[in-house]
Amino acid sequence: MNARRNLLSLLSQHAMKNASPREKPPLEEDISIHILSVSAAMVGVCLTVIGLIRIVITLGTYDTIADDLLAAASLVFLVSCFCSYWALRTRGTRRMHTLERIADAAFLFGLLIMVVVCALIAFAMI
């Protein structure tokens, strides 16, 4: 497995050195695999935190929109997960790169939502 990755890395470096200036450099081969695994985990994290926030709201007097934002973030991560899976299953290189970009953008947007939620939770408990 490592020998295959090393060979792919060498071929990718060779292709980048010999590419004409108008050609786009190749994207990382395994980006969809990374996005798929992490975005699926982030859906679980969002759902867990929603449950914890609901417990805090029930036990205390805190009321926040953080759980609604986390629900939106989990849907964004789910879109990212689906797009990265679709990119892994597609045969067309152009479609694969487009789906990878969509999955990457959705993943980053989901992370941004989670940062906003963390700030809301931190300021709500002060």
C-alpha positions as CSV (number, residue, x, y, z in Angstrom):
1,M,0.0,0.0,0.0
2,N,2.8,2.4,0.9
3,A,4.7,1.5,-2.3
4,R,1.6,2.3,-4.3
5,R,1.3,5.7,-2.6
6,N,5.0,6.4,-3.1
7,L,4.7,5.5,-6.8
8,L,1.6,7.7,-7.2
9,S,3.4,10.6,-5.4
10,L,6.4,10.3,-7.7
11,L,4.1,10.1,-10.8
12,S,2.2,13.2,-9.6
13,Q,5.4,15.1,-9.0
14,H,6.7,14.1,-12.4
15,A,3.4,15.2,-14.1
16,M,3.6,18.6,-12.3
17,K,7.2,19.2,-13.5
18,N,6.4,18.3,-17.1
19,A,3.0,20.0,-17.3
20,S,2.6,22.9,-19.7
21,P,1.9,26.3,-18.1
22,R,-1.8,26.2,-19.2
23,E,-2.5,22.8,-17.7
24,K,-4.0,22.7,-14.2
25,P,-1.9,20.8,-11.6
26,P,-3.5,17.5,-10.5
27,L,-5.5,17.5,-7.3
28,E,-4.6,15.3,-4.4
29,E,-5.8,11.8,-5.2
30,D,-7.2,11.0,-1.7
31,I,-9.0,14.3,-0.9
32,S,-12.4,12.7,-1.2
33,I,-11.5,9.9,1.2
34,H,-10.4,12.4,3.8
35,I,-13.5,14.6,3.4
36,L,-15.8,11.6,3.5
37,S,-14.5,10.2,6.8
38,V,-14.2,13.5,8.6
39,S,-17.5,15.0,7.4
40,A,-19.3,11.8,8.5
41,A,-17.7,12.1,11.9
42,M,-18.6,15.8,12.1
43,V,-22.3,14.9,11.6
44,G,-22.1,12.7,14.7
45,V,-20.3,15.5,16.6
46,C,-23.0,18.0,15.7
47,L,-25.8,15.6,16.7
48,T,-24.1,14.8,20.0
49,V,-23.6,18.5,20.9
50,I,-27.3,19.2,20.0
51,G,-28.3,16.6,22.6
52,L,-25.9,18.1,25.2
53,I,-27.3,21.6,24.5
54,R,-30.9,20.4,24.9
55,I,-29.9,18.9,28.3
56,V,-28.4,22.2,29.4
57,I,-31.4,24.1,28.2
58,T,-33.7,21.7,30.0
59,L,-31.8,21.9,33.3
60,G,-31.0,25.6,33.3
61,T,-32.4,28.8,32.0
62,Y,-30.1,29.1,29.0
63,D,-31.8,29.5,25.6
64,T,-29.7,29.7,22.5
65,I,-30.0,29.2,18.8
66,A,-26.9,27.1,18.9
67,D,-28.8,23.8,18.5
68,D,-30.5,25.1,15.4
69,L,-27.2,26.2,13.9
70,L,-25.7,22.9,14.7
71,A,-28.6,21.1,12.9
72,A,-27.8,23.3,9.9
73,A,-24.1,22.4,10.2
74,S,-24.9,18.7,10.3
75,L,-26.9,19.0,7.1
76,V,-24.0,20.9,5.5
77,F,-21.6,18.1,6.6
78,L,-24.0,15.6,5.2
79,V,-23.9,17.3,1.8
80,S,-20.1,17.3,2.0
81,C,-20.2,13.6,2.8
82,F,-22.5,12.8,-0.1
83,C,-20.5,14.8,-2.6
84,S,-17.2,13.2,-1.6
85,Y,-18.8,9.8,-1.8
86,W,-20.2,10.6,-5.2
87,A,-16.7,11.9,-6.3
88,L,-15.2,8.5,-5.2
89,R,-17.8,6.6,-7.3
90,T,-17.8,8.7,-10.5
91,R,-15.6,7.8,-13.4
92,G,-15.3,11.2,-15.1
93,T,-12.3,13.2,-14.0
94,R,-13.9,16.5,-14.5
95,R,-17.0,15.6,-12.5
96,M,-14.8,14.1,-9.8
97,H,-12.9,17.4,-9.4
98,T,-16.1,19.4,-9.4
99,L,-17.6,17.2,-6.7
100,E,-14.4,17.4,-4.7
101,R,-14.5,21.2,-4.8
102,I,-18.2,21.2,-3.7
103,A,-17.5,18.8,-0.9
104,D,-14.5,20.8,0.2
105,A,-16.5,24.1,0.2
106,A,-19.4,22.5,2.1
107,F,-17.0,21.1,4.7
108,L,-15.3,24.5,5.3
109,F,-18.7,26.2,5.5
110,G,-19.8,23.6,8.1
111,L,-16.7,24.3,10.1
112,L,-17.4,28.0,10.0
113,I,-20.9,27.4,11.3
114,M,-19.4,25.3,14.2
115,V,-17.0,28.1,15.1
116,V,-20.0,30.5,15.3
117,V,-21.8,28.0,17.5
118,C,-18.8,27.7,19.8
119,A,-18.7,31.5,20.2
120,L,-22.5,31.5,20.9
121,I,-22.2,28.8,23.6
122,A,-19.2,30.6,25.1
123,F,-20.9,33.9,25.3
124,A,-24.2,32.4,26.5
125,M,-22.6,30.9,29.6
126,I,-20.8,34.0,30.7
